[in-house]
Amino acid sequence: QVQLVEAGGGLVQAGGSLRLSCAASTQTFDSYDMGWFRQAPGKEREFVAAISRSGGDTFYADSVKGRFTVFRDNRRVTVYLQMDSLKPEDTAVYYCAASTSLAVAEDMYVYWGRGTQVTVSS
């Protein structure tokens, strides 16, 4: 069982930045590909970004490409999501998740954090 704990959410004005982190409870962190998802009020959860276990490959949703950056530090068993140029439509609960394959589909992810709220004011 792997526990994931997100942190770094909060309230920010449009155009601002936030960095989310997700710490894992396992020392085999580098065995997992990691993803970030988000769920806005009244909407389904959607893919945001993913990173391979080595950090060498990354994927982004079109809606965040060029504004968000996913990276990881395997020594610190943590994955990050740097969010720049935030927009009100980025408001959501952000979740990190772990998978044994690099994927955008959430059903490929086996471990999930509880999420952290990001609110972007206009």
N, CA, C and O atoms as a Tinker XYZ file with bonds, in Angstrom:
   488  protein
     1  N      0.845000   -1.194000    0.000000    73     2
     2  CA     0.000000    0.000000    0.000000    64     1     3
     3  C      0.882000    1.246000    0.000000    63     2     4     5
     4  O      1.820000    1.355000    0.789000    81     3
     5  N      0.573000    2.171000   -0.883000    73     3     6
     6  CA     1.325000    3.417000   -0.978000    64     5     7
     7  C      0.398000    4.571000   -0.590000    63     6     8     9
     8  O     -0.699000    4.707000   -1.130000    81     7
     9  N      0.839000    5.373000    0.323000    73     7    10
    10  CA     0.075000    6.568000    0.698000    64     9    11
    11  C      0.690000    7.789000    0.036000    63    10    12    13
    12  O      1.909000    7.958000    0.001000    81    11
    13  N     -0.188000    8.635000   -0.489000    73    11    14
    14  CA     0.241000    9.851000   -1.161000    64    13    15
    15  C     -0.414000   11.039000   -0.459000    63    14    16    17
    16  O     -1.616000   11.022000   -0.194000    81    15
    17  N      0.368000   12.056000   -0.164000    73    15    18
    18  CA    -0.150000   13.226000    0.532000    64    17    19
    19  C      0.216000   14.481000   -0.249000    63    18    20    21
    20  O      1.389000   14.820000   -0.403000    81    19
    21  N     -0.815000   15.157000   -0.736000    73    19    22
    22  CA    -0.606000   16.396000   -1.478000    64    21    23
    23  C     -0.524000   17.597000   -0.534000    63    22    24    25
    24  O     -1.084000   17.586000    0.562000    81    23
    25  N      0.176000   18.618000   -0.980000    73    23    26
    26  CA     0.276000   19.872000   -0.231000    64    25    27
    27  C      0.535000   21.000000   -1.216000    63    26    28    29
    28  O      0.927000   20.774000   -2.361000    81    27
    29  N      0.305000   22.224000   -0.743000    73    27    30
    30  CA     0.652000   23.391000   -1.552000    64    29    31
    31  C     -0.516000   24.114000   -2.180000    63    30    32    33
    32  O     -0.329000   25.147000   -2.823000    81    31
    33  N     -1.713000   23.595000   -2.009000    73    31    34
    34  CA    -2.868000   24.286000   -2.561000    64    33    35
    35  C     -3.153000   25.575000   -1.809000    63    34    36    37
    36  O     -2.564000   25.851000   -0.764000    81    35
    37  N     -4.067000   26.353000   -2.365000    73    35    38
    38  CA    -4.431000   27.603000   -1.710000    64    37    39
    39  C     -5.173000   28.515000   -2.649000    63    38    40    41
    40  O     -5.628000   28.109000   -3.719000    81    39
    41  N     -5.286000   29.761000   -2.226000    73    39    42
    42  CA    -5.977000   30.795000   -3.005000    64    41    43
    43  C     -4.936000   31.695000   -3.657000    63    42    44    45
    44  O     -4.012000   32.174000   -2.998000    81    43
    45  N     -5.096000   31.920000   -4.958000    73    43    46
    46  CA    -4.160000   32.755000   -5.688000    64    45    47
    47  C     -4.930000   33.565000   -6.716000    63    46    48    49
    48  O     -5.980000   33.133000   -7.191000    81    47
    49  N     -4.421000   34.725000   -7.057000    73    47    50
    50  CA    -5.065000   35.547000   -8.087000    64    49    51
    51  C     -4.706000   35.038000   -9.478000    63    50    52    53
    52  O     -3.664000   34.414000   -9.677000    81    51
    53  N     -5.570000   35.310000  -10.418000    73    51    54
    54  CA    -5.291000   34.949000  -11.803000    64    53    55
    55  C     -3.948000   35.532000  -12.236000    63    54    56    57
    56  O     -3.626000   36.680000  -11.931000    81    55
    57  N     -3.179000   34.724000  -12.949000    73    55    58
    58  CA    -1.846000   35.123000  -13.358000    64    57    59
    59  C     -0.761000   34.713000  -12.397000    63    58    60    61
    60  O      0.423000   34.790000  -12.725000    81    59
    61  N     -1.146000   34.279000  -11.219000    73    59    62
    62  CA    -0.185000   33.879000  -10.203000    64    61    63
    63  C      0.295000   32.449000  -10.373000    63    62    64    65
    64  O     -0.019000   31.775000  -11.354000    81    63
    65  N      1.073000   32.004000   -9.381000    73    63    66
    66  CA     1.680000   30.678000   -9.426000    64    65    67
    67  C      1.480000   29.937000   -8.113000    63    66    68    69
    68  O      1.340000   30.542000   -7.050000    81    67
    69  N      1.471000   28.630000   -8.214000    73    67    70
    70  CA     1.483000   27.746000   -7.056000    64    69    71
    71  C      2.313000   26.525000   -7.402000    63    70    72    73
    72  O      2.392000   26.122000   -8.562000    81    71
    73  N      2.933000   25.938000   -6.383000    73    71    74
    74  CA     3.629000   24.672000   -6.576000    64    73    75
    75  C      3.008000   23.644000   -5.648000    63    74    76    77
    76  O      3.032000   23.800000   -4.427000    81    75
    77  N      2.456000   22.599000   -6.231000    73    75    78
    78  CA     1.920000   21.488000   -5.457000    64    77    79
    79  C      3.000000   20.429000   -5.281000    63    78    80    81
    80  O      3.864000   20.245000   -6.137000    81    79
    81  N      2.926000   19.750000   -4.165000    73    79    82
    82  CA     3.816000   18.627000   -3.930000    64    81    83
    83  C      2.996000   17.416000   -3.529000    63    82    84    85
    84  O      1.874000   17.539000   -3.039000    81    83
    85  N      3.569000   16.255000   -3.743000    73    83    86
    86  CA     2.909000   14.994000   -3.388000    64    85    87
    87  C      3.993000   14.061000   -2.869000    63    86    88    89
    88  O      4.855000   13.601000   -3.618000    81    87
    89  N      3.930000   13.796000   -1.584000    73    87    90
    90  CA     4.920000   12.940000   -0.940000    64    89    91
    91  C      4.383000   11.526000   -0.822000    63    90    92    93
    92  O      3.227000   11.312000   -0.460000    81    91
    93  N      5.241000   10.564000   -1.134000    73    91    94
    94  CA     4.840000    9.160000   -1.079000    64    93    95
    95  C      5.404000    8.486000    0.158000    63    94    96    97
    96  O      6.413000    8.916000    0.717000    81    95
    97  N      4.731000    7.420000    0.575000    73    95    98
    98  CA     5.142000    6.716000    1.789000    64    97    99
    99  C      6.076000    5.550000    1.499000    63    98   100   101
   100  O      6.500000    4.853000    2.421000    81    99
   101  N      6.401000    5.331000    0.230000    73    99   102
   102  CA     7.166000    4.155000   -0.151000    64   101   103
   103  C      8.578000    4.521000   -0.608000    63   102   104   105
   104  O      8.801000    5.560000   -1.229000    81   103
   105  N      9.523000    3.637000   -0.284000    73   103   106
   106  CA    10.890000    3.817000   -0.768000    64   105   107
   107  C     11.072000    3.265000   -2.171000    63   106   108   109
   108  O     12.143000    3.394000   -2.764000    81   107
   109  N      9.992000    2.635000   -2.714000    73   107   110
   110  CA    10.037000    2.166000   -4.106000    64   109   111
   111  C      9.330000    3.168000   -5.019000    63   110   112   113
   112  O      8.753000    2.806000   -6.044000    81   111
   113  N      9.392000    4.415000   -4.622000    73   111   114
   114  CA     8.740000    5.496000   -5.378000    64   113   115
   115  C      9.169000    5.497000   -6.830000    63   114   116   117
   116  O      8.368000    5.786000   -7.719000    81   115
   117  N     10.438000    5.174000   -7.076000    73   115   118
   118  CA    10.932000    5.214000   -8.453000    64   117   119
   119  C     10.459000    4.028000   -9.285000    63   118   120   121
   120  O     10.872000    3.868000  -10.434000    81   119
   121  N      9.594000    3.197000   -8.708000    73   119   122
   122  CA     8.953000    2.112000   -9.457000    64   121   123
   123  C      7.623000    2.544000  -10.055000    63   122   124   125
   124  O      6.989000    1.794000  -10.798000    81   123
   125  N      7.207000    3.765000   -9.722000    73   123   126
   126  CA     5.886000    4.241000  -10.146000    64   125   127
   127  C      5.978000    5.445000  -11.071000    63   126   128   129
   128  O      6.760000    6.371000  -10.851000    81   127
   129  N      5.153000    5.401000  -12.111000    73   127   130
   130  CA     4.877000    6.596000  -12.882000    64   129   131
   131  C      3.824000    7.381000  -12.120000    63   130   132   133
   132  O      2.956000    6.794000  -11.473000    81   131
   133  N      3.893000    8.699000  -12.192000    73   131   134
   134  CA     3.019000    9.524000  -11.377000    64   133   135
   135  C      2.172000   10.441000  -12.245000    63   134   136   137
   136  O      2.592000   10.886000  -13.313000    81   135
   137  N      0.965000   10.710000  -11.752000    73   135   138
   138  CA     0.070000   11.598000  -12.482000    64   137   139
   139  C     -0.575000   12.619000  -11.564000    63   138   140   141
   140  O     -0.685000   12.420000  -10.355000    81   139
   141  N     -0.996000   13.711000  -12.170000    73   139   142
   142  CA    -1.800000   14.721000  -11.490000    64   141   143
   143  C     -3.150000   14.808000  -12.223000    63   142   144   145
   144  O     -3.217000   14.830000  -13.452000    81   143
   145  N     -4.197000   14.855000  -11.431000    73   143   146
   146  CA    -5.549000   15.008000  -11.945000    64   145   147
   147  C     -6.222000   16.137000  -11.177000    63   146   148   149
   148  O     -5.729000   16.571000  -10.136000    81   147
   149  N     -7.337000   16.602000  -11.692000    73   147   150
   150  CA    -8.081000   17.635000  -10.973000    64   149   151
   151  C     -9.576000   17.446000  -11.197000    63   150   152   153
   152  O    -10.019000   16.878000  -12.195000    81   151
   153  N    -10.331000   17.943000  -10.227000    73   151   154
   154  CA   -11.786000   17.880000  -10.328000    64   153   155
   155  C    -12.369000   19.208000   -9.892000    63   154   156   157
   156  O    -12.227000   19.619000   -8.740000    81   155
   157  N    -13.022000   19.870000  -10.823000    73   155   158
   158  CA   -13.691000   21.131000  -10.540000    64   157   159
   159  C    -15.109000   20.853000  -10.072000    63   158   160   161
   160  O    -15.656000   19.789000  -10.362000    81   159
   161  N    -15.713000   21.791000   -9.353000    73   159   162
   162  CA   -17.076000   21.583000   -8.865000    64   161   163
   163  C    -18.037000   21.265000  -10.004000    63   162   164   165
   164  O    -18.087000   21.979000  -11.005000    81   163
   165  N    -18.793000   20.196000   -9.841000    73   163   166
   166  CA   -19.786000   19.829000  -10.834000    64   165   167
   167  C    -19.233000   19.171000  -12.082000    63   166   168   169
   168  O    -19.974000   18.914000  -13.031000    81   167
   169  N    -17.942000   18.897000  -12.088000    73   167   170
   170  CA   -17.327000   18.295000  -13.276000    64   169   171
   171  C    -16.646000   16.978000  -12.905000    63   170   172   173
   172  O    -16.385000   16.699000  -11.734000    81   171
   173  N    -16.368000   16.186000  -13.926000    73   171   174
   174  CA   -15.655000   14.935000  -13.709000    64   173   175
   175  C    -14.160000   15.220000  -13.514000    63   174   176   177
   176  O    -13.627000   16.240000  -13.951000    81   175
   177  N    -13.525000   14.280000  -12.848000    73   175   178
   178  CA   -12.082000   14.407000  -12.667000    64   177   179
   179  C    -11.396000   14.276000  -14.028000    63   178   180   181
   180  O    -11.797000   13.470000  -14.867000    81   179
   181  N    -10.349000   15.088000  -14.228000    73   179   182
   182  CA    -9.666000   15.080000  -15.520000    64   181   183
   183  C     -8.153000   15.010000  -15.344000    63   182   184   185
   184  O     -7.606000   15.429000  -14.324000    81   183
   185  N     -7.508000   14.481000  -16.345000    73   183   186
   186  CA    -6.054000   14.374000  -16.370000    64   185   187
   187  C     -5.430000   15.747000  -16.523000    63   186   188   189
   188  O     -5.930000   16.595000  -17.262000    81   187
   189  N     -4.324000   15.954000  -15.809000    73   187   190
   190  CA    -3.583000   17.207000  -15.904000    64   189   191
   191  C     -2.184000   16.963000  -16.452000    63   190   192   193
   192  O     -1.784000   17.581000  -17.439000    81   191
   193  N     -1.437000   16.060000  -15.812000    73   191   194
   194  CA    -0.051000   15.830000  -16.222000    64   193   195
   195  C      0.405000   14.476000  -15.704000    63   194   196   197
   196  O     -0.151000   13.943000  -14.743000    81   195
   197  N      1.421000   13.930000  -16.351000    73   195   198
   198  CA     2.010000   12.670000  -15.896000    64   197   199
   199  C      3.506000   12.705000  -16.145000    63   198   200   201
   200  O      3.998000   13.410000  -17.026000    81   199
   201  N      4.220000   11.916000  -15.333000    73   199   202
   202  CA     5.673000   11.855000  -15.452000    64   201   203
   203  C      6.118000   10.415000  -15.254000    63   202   204   205
   204  O      5.594000    9.699000  -14.401000    81   203
   205  N      7.096000   10.004000  -16.058000    73   203   206
   206  CA     7.602000    8.646000  -15.954000    64   205   207
   207  C      8.417000    8.469000  -14.680000    63   206   208   209
   208  O      8.789000    9.444000  -14.026000    81   207
   209  N      8.690000    7.213000  -14.337000    73   207   210
   210  CA     9.372000    6.931000  -13.078000    64   209   211
   211  C     10.769000    7.543000  -13.017000    63   210   212   213
   212  O     11.244000    7.877000  -11.932000    81   211
   213  N     11.423000    7.693000  -14.142000    73   211   214
   214  CA    12.745000    8.311000  -14.154000    64   213   215
   215  C     12.676000    9.830000  -14.252000    63   214   216   217
   216  O     13.659000   10.527000  -13.998000    81   215
   217  N     11.508000   10.331000  -14.621000    73   215   218
   218  CA    11.346000   11.764000  -14.841000    64   217   219
   219  C     11.680000   12.204000  -16.247000    63   218   220   221
   220  O     11.595000   13.390000  -16.567000    81   219
   221  N     12.060000   11.264000  -17.090000    73   219   222
   222  CA    12.494000   11.607000  -18.435000    64   221   223
   223  C     11.387000   11.893000  -19.418000    63   222   224   225
   224  O     11.614000   12.535000  -20.443000    81   223
   225  N     10.187000   11.424000  -19.119000    73   223   226
   226  CA     9.042000   11.634000  -20.012000    64   225   227
   227  C      7.921000   12.307000  -19.250000    63   226   228   229
   228  O      7.616000   11.940000  -18.116000    81   227
   229  N      7.314000   13.291000  -19.880000    73   227   230
   230  CA     6.191000   13.992000  -19.278000    64   229   231
   231  C      5.086000   14.177000  -20.319000    63   230   232   233
   232  O      5.346000   14.249000  -21.520000    81   231
   233  N      3.853000   14.251000  -19.829000    73   231   234
   234  CA     2.695000   14.483000  -20.688000    64   233   235
   235  C      1.788000   15.487000  -19.997000    63   234   236   237
   236  O      1.700000   15.529000  -18.770000    81   235
   237  N      1.112000   16.297000  -20.810000    73   235   238
   238  CA     0.243000   17.330000  -20.259000    64   237   239
   239  C     -1.085000   17.372000  -21.017000    63   238   240   241
   240  O     -1.152000   17.080000  -22.211000    81   239
   241  N     -2.121000   17.739000  -20.298000    73   239   242
   242  CA    -3.382000   18.066000  -20.948000    64   241   243
   243  C     -3.181000   19.344000  -21.758000    63   242   244   245
   244  O     -2.388000   20.207000  -21.383000    81   243
   245  N     -3.900000   19.456000  -22.865000    73   243   246
   246  CA    -3.756000   20.648000  -23.710000    64   245   247
   247  C     -4.075000   21.928000  -22.938000    63   246   248   249
   248  O     -3.495000   22.983000  -23.197000    81   247
   249  N     -4.994000   21.822000  -22.000000    73   247   250
   250  CA    -5.440000   23.011000  -21.270000    64   249   251
   251  C     -4.364000   23.597000  -20.360000    63   250   252   253
   252  O     -4.465000   24.755000  -19.956000    81   251
   253  N     -3.335000   22.814000  -20.033000    73   251   254
   254  CA    -2.299000   23.315000  -19.125000    64   253   255
   255  C     -0.914000   23.363000  -19.764000    63   254   256   257
   256  O      0.041000   23.853000  -19.161000    81   255
   257  N     -0.815000   22.855000  -20.980000    73   255   258
   258  CA     0.479000   22.796000  -21.658000    64   257   259
   259  C      1.070000   24.195000  -21.791000    63   258   260   261
   260  O      0.392000   25.129000  -22.219000    81   259
   261  N      2.331000   24.325000  -21.422000    73   259   262
   262  CA     3.002000   25.610000  -21.478000    64   261   263
   263  C      2.861000   26.435000  -20.218000    63   262   264   265
   264  O      3.567000   27.429000  -20.047000    81   263
   265  N      1.959000   26.039000  -19.330000    73   263   266
   266  CA     1.755000   26.767000  -18.076000    64   265   267
   267  C      2.128000   25.930000  -16.853000    63   266   268   269
   268  O      2.600000   26.473000  -15.854000    81   267
   269  N      1.921000   24.626000  -16.922000    73   267   270
   270  CA     2.211000   23.732000  -15.813000    64   269   271
   271  C      3.436000   22.885000  -16.143000    63   270   272   273
   272  O      3.689000   22.550000  -17.300000    81   271
   273  N      4.190000   22.548000  -15.095000    73   271   274
   274  CA     5.352000   21.680000  -15.251000    64   273   275
   275  C      5.334000   20.623000  -14.158000    63   274   276   277
   276  O      5.218000   20.940000  -12.974000    81   275
   277  N      5.448000   19.381000  -14.559000    73   275   278
   278  CA     5.517000   18.280000  -13.589000    64   277   279
   279  C      6.971000   17.816000  -13.505000    63   278   280   281
   280  O      7.651000   17.673000  -14.521000    81   279
   281  N      7.430000   17.586000  -12.282000    73   279   282
   282  CA     8.774000   17.057000  -12.083000    64   281   283
   283  C      8.799000   16.274000  -10.785000    63   282   284   285
   284  O      7.879000   16.366000   -9.973000    81   283
   285  N      9.848000   15.511000  -10.600000    73   283   286
   286  CA     9.914000   14.656000   -9.415000    64   285   287
   287  C     11.329000   14.603000   -8.877000    63   286   288   289
   288  O     12.307000   14.836000   -9.588000    81   287
   289  N     11.397000   14.287000   -7.588000    73   287   290
   290  CA    12.671000   14.063000   -6.904000    64   289   291
   291  C     12.571000   12.704000   -6.253000    63   290   292   293
   292  O     11.967000   12.567000   -5.189000    81   291
   293  N     13.148000   11.710000   -6.868000    73   291   294
   294  CA    13.007000   10.343000   -6.353000    64   293   295
   295  C     13.728000   10.151000   -5.012000    63   294   296   297
   296  O     13.340000    9.299000   -4.213000    81   295
   297  N     14.758000   10.932000   -4.776000    73   295   298
   298  CA    15.440000   10.813000   -3.475000    64   297   299
   299  C     14.532000   11.293000   -2.350000    63   298   300   301
   300  O     14.598000   10.786000   -1.230000    81   299
   301  N     13.695000   12.261000   -2.648000    73   299   302
   302  CA    12.762000   12.794000   -1.646000    64   301   303
   303  C     11.376000   12.177000   -1.771000    63   302   304   305
   304  O     10.435000   12.620000   -1.111000    81   303
   305  N     11.247000   11.160000   -2.613000    73   303   306
   306  CA     9.971000   10.455000   -2.861000    64   305   307
   307  C      8.809000   11.435000   -3.030000    63   306   308   309
   308  O      7.747000   11.272000   -2.430000    81   307
   309  N      9.033000   12.449000   -3.855000    73   307   310
   310  CA     8.043000   13.510000   -4.024000    64   309   311
   311  C      7.920000   13.879000   -5.504000    63   310   312   313
   312  O      8.907000   13.941000   -6.238000    81   311
   313  N      6.679000   14.118000   -5.911000    73   311   314
   314  CA     6.406000   14.645000   -7.243000    64   313   315
   315  C      5.784000   16.021000   -7.077000    63   314   316   317
   316  O      5.064000   16.280000   -6.113000    81   315
   317  N      6.070000   16.896000   -8.023000    73   315   318
   318  CA     5.634000   18.281000   -7.923000    64   317   319
   319  C      4.830000   18.687000   -9.166000    63   318   320   321
   320  O      4.969000   18.100000  -10.239000    81   319
   321  N      4.005000   19.686000   -8.988000    73   319   322
   322  CA     3.315000   20.310000  -10.114000    64   321   323
   323  C      3.463000   21.816000   -9.959000    63   322   324   325
   324  O      2.832000   22.429000   -9.097000    81   323
   325  N      4.292000   22.396000  -10.792000    73   323   326
   326  CA     4.471000   23.837000  -10.811000    64   325   327
   327  C      3.423000   24.441000  -11.738000    63   326   328   329
   328  O      3.360000   24.109000  -12.922000    81   327
   329  N      2.610000   25.323000  -11.193000    73   327   330
   330  CA     1.500000   25.898000  -11.952000    64   329   331
   331  C      1.722000   27.403000  -12.072000    63   330   332   333
   332  O      1.719000   28.120000  -11.071000    81   331
   333  N      1.910000   27.866000  -13.280000    73   331   334
   334  CA     2.127000   29.288000  -13.571000    64   333   335
   335  C      0.989000   29.826000  -14.433000    63   334   336   337
   336  O      0.228000   29.066000  -15.033000    81   335
   337  N      0.893000   31.131000  -14.480000    73   335   338
   338  CA    -0.147000   31.782000  -15.293000    64   337   339
   339  C     -1.517000   31.186000  -15.018000    63   338   340   341
   340  O     -2.265000   30.863000  -15.941000    81   339
   341  N     -1.831000   31.047000  -13.754000    73   339   342
   342  CA    -3.084000   30.394000  -13.369000    64   341   343
   343  C     -4.298000   31.187000  -13.825000    63   342   344   345
   344  O     -4.289000   32.417000  -13.870000    81   343
   345  N     -5.334000   30.445000  -14.157000    73   343   346
   346  CA    -6.596000   31.017000  -14.628000    64   345   347
   347  C     -7.722000   30.582000  -13.689000    63   346   348   349
   348  O     -7.602000   29.557000  -13.019000    81   347
   349  N     -8.801000   31.339000  -13.634000    73   347   350
   350  CA    -9.931000   30.912000  -12.789000    64   349   351
   351  C    -10.424000   29.500000  -13.130000    63   350   352   353
   352  O    -10.888000   28.782000  -12.245000    81   351
   353  N    -10.332000   29.104000  -14.377000    73   351   354
   354  CA   -10.790000   27.765000  -14.763000    64   353   355
   355  C     -9.861000   26.652000  -14.285000    63   354   356   357
   356  O    -10.165000   25.473000  -14.464000    81   355
   357  N     -8.739000   27.014000  -13.683000    73   355   358
   358  CA    -7.870000   26.011000  -13.049000    64   357   359
   359  C     -8.334000   25.663000  -11.642000    63   358   360   361
   360  O     -7.783000   24.760000  -11.012000    81   359
   361  N     -9.330000   26.364000  -11.150000    73   359   362
   362  CA    -9.867000   26.087000   -9.813000    64   361   363
   363  C    -10.407000   24.673000   -9.747000    63   362   364   365
   364  O    -11.264000   24.285000  -10.541000    81   363
   365  N     -9.892000   23.900000   -8.786000    73   363   366
   366  CA   -10.268000   22.492000   -8.664000    64   365   367
   367  C     -9.568000   21.896000   -7.451000    63   366   368   369
   368  O     -8.693000   22.515000   -6.846000    81   367
   369  N     -9.976000   20.688000   -7.117000    73   367   370
   370  CA    -9.195000   19.866000   -6.191000    64   369   371
   371  C     -8.198000   19.074000   -7.034000    63   370   372   373
   372  O     -8.573000   18.403000   -7.995000    81   371
   373  N     -6.940000   19.162000   -6.661000    73   371   374
   374  CA    -5.873000   18.500000   -7.405000    64   373   375
   375  C     -5.420000   17.247000   -6.660000    63   374   376   377
   376  O     -5.162000   17.272000   -5.456000    81   375
   377  N     -5.331000   16.159000   -7.408000    73   375   378
   378  CA    -4.956000   14.866000   -6.852000    64   377   379
   379  C     -3.685000   14.349000   -7.521000    63   378   380   381
   380  O     -3.497000   14.517000   -8.726000    81   379
   381  N     -2.828000   13.727000   -6.742000    73   379   382
   382  CA    -1.737000   12.985000   -7.355000    64   381   383
   383  C     -2.069000   11.498000   -7.262000    63   382   384   385
   384  O     -2.833000   11.068000   -6.397000    81   383
   385  N     -1.485000   10.731000   -8.164000    73   383   386
   386  CA    -1.768000    9.312000   -8.236000    64   385   387
   387  C     -0.543000    8.570000   -8.759000    63   386   388   389
   388  O      0.297000    9.133000   -9.461000    81   387
   389  N     -0.465000    7.293000   -8.399000    73   387   390
   390  CA     0.664000    6.452000   -8.787000    64   389   391
   391  C      0.181000    5.301000   -9.657000    63   390   392   393
   392  O     -0.870000    4.708000   -9.415000    81   391
   393  N      0.977000    5.005000  -10.673000    73   391   394
   394  CA     0.634000    3.947000  -11.621000    64   393   395
   395  C      1.869000    3.115000  -11.946000    63   394   396   397
   396  O      3.002000    3.564000  -11.771000    81   395
   397  N      1.635000    1.911000  -12.414000    73   395   398
   398  CA     2.753000    1.088000  -12.867000    64   397   399
   399  C      3.008000    1.246000  -14.356000    63   398   400   401
   400  O      3.880000    0.589000  -14.925000    81   399
   401  N      2.231000    2.133000  -14.983000    73   399   402
   402  CA     2.494000    2.459000  -16.380000    64   401   403
   403  C      2.161000    3.921000  -16.614000    63   402   404   405
   404  O      1.275000    4.474000  -15.963000    81   403
   405  N      2.860000    4.536000  -17.529000    73   403   406
   406  CA     2.636000    5.951000  -17.809000    64   405   407
   407  C      1.330000    6.090000  -18.592000    63   406   408   409
   408  O      1.203000    5.574000  -19.702000    81   407
   409  N      0.377000    6.784000  -18.009000    73   407   410
   410  CA    -0.956000    6.795000  -18.598000    64   409   411
   411  C     -1.671000    8.104000  -18.328000    63   410   412   413
   412  O     -1.329000    8.842000  -17.404000    81   411
   413  N     -2.687000    8.380000  -19.166000    73   411   414
   414  CA    -3.550000    9.533000  -18.925000    64   413   415
   415  C     -4.900000    9.096000  -18.363000    63   414   416   417
   416  O     -5.622000    9.915000  -17.793000    81   415
   417  N     -5.248000    7.831000  -18.512000    73   415   418
   418  CA    -6.531000    7.331000  -18.021000    64   417   419
   419  C     -6.456000    7.081000  -16.528000    63   418   420   421
   420  O     -5.542000    6.410000  -16.049000    81   419
   421  N     -7.411000    7.618000  -15.795000    73   419   422
   422  CA    -7.314000    7.503000  -14.336000    64   421   423
   423  C     -7.490000    6.079000  -13.850000    63   422   424   425
   424  O     -7.045000    5.756000  -12.749000    81   423
   425  N     -8.128000    5.206000  -14.636000    73   423   426
   426  CA    -8.280000    3.836000  -14.162000    64   425   427
   427  C     -6.975000    3.051000  -14.242000    63   426   428   429
   428  O     -6.927000    1.893000  -13.826000    81   427
   429  N     -5.924000    3.657000  -14.767000    73   427   430
   430  CA    -4.607000    3.017000  -14.770000    64   429   431
   431  C     -3.835000    3.318000  -13.476000    63   430   432   433
   432  O     -2.772000    2.746000  -13.237000    81   431
   433  N     -4.362000    4.194000  -12.668000    73   431   434
   434  CA    -3.669000    4.609000  -11.449000    64   433   435
   435  C     -4.217000    3.839000  -10.263000    63   434   436   437
   436  O     -5.429000    3.733000  -10.074000    81   435
   437  N     -3.307000    3.306000   -9.472000    73   435   438
   438  CA    -3.735000    2.401000   -8.400000    64   437   439
   439  C     -3.745000    3.048000   -7.025000    63   438   440   441
   440  O     -4.474000    2.600000   -6.139000    81   439
   441  N     -2.956000    4.082000   -6.832000    73   439   442
   442  CA    -2.922000    4.772000   -5.543000    64   441   443
   443  C     -3.214000    6.250000   -5.764000    63   442   444   445
   444  O     -2.739000    6.863000   -6.719000    81   443
   445  N     -4.009000    6.802000   -4.853000    73   443   446
   446  CA    -4.446000    8.188000   -4.969000    64   445   447
   447  C     -4.270000    8.920000   -3.657000    63   446   448   449
   448  O     -4.446000    8.347000   -2.582000    81   447
   449  N     -3.919000   10.199000   -3.755000    73   447   450
   450  CA    -3.953000   11.050000   -2.581000    64   449   451
   451  C     -5.351000   11.577000   -2.342000    63   450   452   453
   452  O     -6.270000   11.293000   -3.110000    81   451
   453  N     -5.510000   12.344000   -1.276000    73   451   454
   454  CA    -6.830000   12.875000   -0.922000    64   453   455
   455  C     -7.121000   14.214000   -1.582000    63   454   456   457
   456  O     -8.257000   14.687000   -1.559000    81   455
   457  N     -6.123000   14.812000   -2.155000    73   455   458
   458  CA    -6.345000   16.037000   -2.901000    64   457   459
   459  C     -6.030000   17.297000   -2.119000    63   458   460   461
   460  O     -6.017000   17.303000   -0.888000    81   459
   461  N     -5.778000   18.361000   -2.861000    73   459   462
   462  CA    -5.544000   19.675000   -2.279000    64   461   463
   463  C     -6.287000   20.707000   -3.121000    63   462   464   465
   464  O     -6.270000   20.649000   -4.351000    81   463
   465  N     -6.937000   21.649000   -2.448000    73   463   466
   466  CA    -7.777000   22.623000   -3.143000    64   465   467
   467  C     -6.939000   23.761000   -3.710000    63   466   468   469
   468  O     -6.101000   24.342000   -3.021000    81   467
   469  N     -7.182000   24.064000   -4.970000    73   467   470
   470  CA    -6.586000   25.228000   -5.614000    64   469   471
   471  C     -7.718000   26.129000   -6.076000    63   470   472   473
   472  O     -8.605000   25.701000   -6.815000    81   471
   473  N     -7.681000   27.371000   -5.636000    73   471   474
   474  CA    -8.695000   28.336000   -6.025000    64   473   475
   475  C     -8.024000   29.539000   -6.661000    63   474   476   477
   476  O     -7.150000   30.160000   -6.057000    81   475
   477  N     -8.432000   29.870000   -7.879000    73   475   478
   478  CA    -7.862000   30.990000   -8.601000    64   477   479
   479  C     -8.939000   32.056000   -8.757000    63   478   480   481
   480  O     -9.970000   31.832000   -9.391000    81   479
   481  N     -8.681000   33.210000   -8.172000    73   479   482
   482  CA    -9.663000   34.303000   -8.242000    64   481   483
   483  C     -9.382000   35.192000   -9.449000    63   482   484   485
   484  O     -8.239000   35.360000   -9.872000    81   483
   485  N    -10.454000   35.752000   -9.985000    73   483   486
   486  CA   -10.313000   36.616000  -11.173000    64   485   487
   487  C    -10.088000   38.063000  -10.793000    63   486   488
   488  O     -9.950000   38.917000  -11.669000    81   487
